Amino acid sequence: MAEHLTVGRVAELTGVSVRTLHHYDEIGLVHPSARTPAGYRAYAAADVERLREVLAYRRLGFALREIADLVDDPAVDAIGRLHRLRGLVLDRRDRAAAMVTAIDRELQARAMGIETTPEEKLTMIGAQLYDTIGSAYPATRRTEPRIAARVWDALGDARTVLNVGAGTGNYEPVDREVTAVEPSAVMRAQRPVGAAPCVAAGAERLPFEDQSFDAAMAFSTVHHWHDPIAGLREMRRVARRVVVFTHDASEAGWLRRFWLTRDYLPEAGTLVRGRPPVERLAEEIGARIEPVLIPWDCADGFFEAYWRQPEAYLEERVRRAVSIWTRVGPEAERRAVAGLRDDLASGRWAERNRELLALDAAELGLRLLVAT
Ligand SMILES: C[S@@+](CC[C@H](N)C(=O)[O-])C[C@H]1O[C@@H](n2cnc3c(N)ncnc32)[C@H](O)[C@@H]1O
């Protein structure tokens, strides 16, 4: 019985109130699954391990909803969890150190009467969107084998491959020597143990010599880059062959083609405004453009993935793994989801989109750019 700890004892050891522990139990986050001989609830060894992880994520500033996704991730074992946590803690330490350096630099500059530029002031913060939303990513985002096969085929005979904006490592071919580049610490920390080595950098400035790789690939990431043209130019500089999976963000190619953006979330249009058209991206790297149809049962939960399973968009965990929902803001999201829920219940969605139900794959503007 020695390894079973009462709620009171756990509160004492962790400095967390009994009330908070009860709350975690009520919301299903950490349940004391054992009983003391006197019949009181107690934490068994596995409960303690889970609680420790929850409290560590709390200390790192994660929301309870995000923590639930992290600790329930079936794809990661105990060792993998510790590695992920360690990566996040190290990153927090590095960021704090970088901020201290930046503050010292500014203090020094001010002492010398020099004003730092607004840009310099902001680089100190260096926030990444995926540092905020990335922990929800693995819940629904995984390799879709049919699309992966297209990407790997396009890589041709490349032995060494650079994966830019690599995220958690989906779509990395296992039979080649891969190097990953990913600016978000949260995404890097979620890469599985044994995944390809990952460098913290952005596409716009790749820390590699010219022509260091046989091929460079970028999957579902170009639309996040501050400067997509500069990033693609960098890919071309460091690799002989370039393969990019992206989407045609034009009005006709995407916004009007997909019922979700057309009928429920027109705000998505404001996110793509001013972005270089897919033809311009292809031109920059001298690529051919190939359409990629989305299978109706797509394994990777990207934005368009559930075109024939509309109920999926009502699920919070599906939306949280796709940045568009965060970027349009909570009001647009609430309205879109409520509208879709009503239309599914009334049969209006089915009426409007009847022709989709007969399709096994849909053309929704996804494109593979291949430059050889
Ligand atoms: C939708 S995720 C795709 C991740 C991965 N390629 C996949 O398919 O699972 C987009 C990724 O782009 C990364 N990203 C954002 N800005 C970037 C930049 N400037 N350069 C490279 N990657 C960037 C994000 O951190 C995020 O991991």
The ligand as an SDF file (V2000), in Angstrom:
LIG
                    3D

 27 29  0  0  0  0  0  0  0  0999 V2000
    0.5960   22.5680  -40.5790 C   0  0  0  0  0  0  0  0  0  0  0  0
    2.1660   22.3540  -39.8230 S   0  0  0  0  0  0  0  0  0  0  0  0
    2.8620   21.1250  -40.8940 C   0  0  0  0  0  0  0  0  0  0  0  0
    3.9150   20.2960  -40.2350 C   0  0  0  0  0  0  0  0  0  0  0  0
    4.4260   19.1190  -41.0510 C   0  0  0  0  0  0  0  0  0  0  0  0
    5.0790   19.5320  -42.2750 N   0  0  0  0  0  0  0  0  0  0  0  0
    3.3020   18.1460  -41.3160 C   0  0  0  0  0  0  0  0  0  0  0  0
    2.8970   18.0150  -42.4550 O   0  0  0  0  0  0  0  0  0  0  0  0
    2.8180   17.5180  -40.3840 O   0  0  0  0  0  0  0  0  0  0  0  0
    3.0330   23.8090  -40.2880 C   0  0  0  0  0  0  0  0  0  0  0  0
    4.4360   23.8960  -39.7160 C   0  0  0  0  0  0  0  0  0  0  0  0
    5.1410   25.0170  -40.3070 O   0  0  0  0  0  0  0  0  0  0  0  0
    5.9830   25.5560  -39.3020 C   0  0  0  0  0  0  0  0  0  0  0  0
    6.4110   26.9410  -39.6710 N   0  0  0  0  0  0  0  0  0  0  0  0
    5.8300   28.1070  -39.3510 C   0  0  0  0  0  0  0  0  0  0  0  0
    6.5600   29.1520  -39.8130 N   0  0  0  0  0  0  0  0  0  0  0  0
    7.6380   28.6190  -40.4510 C   0  0  0  0  0  0  0  0  0  0  0  0
    8.7640   29.1650  -41.1360 C   0  0  0  0  0  0  0  0  0  0  0  0
    8.9110   30.4790  -41.2750 N   0  0  0  0  0  0  0  0  0  0  0  0
    9.6830   28.3200  -41.6460 N   0  0  0  0  0  0  0  0  0  0  0  0
    9.5290   26.9780  -41.5170 C   0  0  0  0  0  0  0  0  0  0  0  0
    8.4770   26.4090  -40.8820 N   0  0  0  0  0  0  0  0  0  0  0  0
    7.5430   27.1970  -40.3550 C   0  0  0  0  0  0  0  0  0  0  0  0
    5.0940   25.5150  -38.0670 C   0  0  0  0  0  0  0  0  0  0  0  0
    5.8250   25.6950  -36.8840 O   0  0  0  0  0  0  0  0  0  0  0  0
    4.4530   24.1450  -38.2220 C   0  0  0  0  0  0  0  0  0  0  0  0
    5.1940   23.1260  -37.5980 O   0  0  0  0  0  0  0  0  0  0  0  0
  1  2  1  0
  2  3  1  0
  2 10  1  0
  3  4  1  0
  4  5  1  0
  5  6  1  0
  5  7  1  0
  7  8  2  0
  7  9  1  0
 10 11  1  0
 11 12  1  0
 11 26  1  0
 12 13  1  0
 13 14  1  0
 13 24  1  0
 14 15  1  0
 14 23  1  0
 15 16  2  0
 16 17  1  0
 17 18  1  0
 17 23  2  0
 18 19  1  0
 18 20  2  0
 20 21  1  0
 21 22  2  0
 22 23  1  0
 24 25  1  0
 24 26  1  0
 26 27  1  0
M  CHG  2   2   1   9  -1
M  END
$$$$
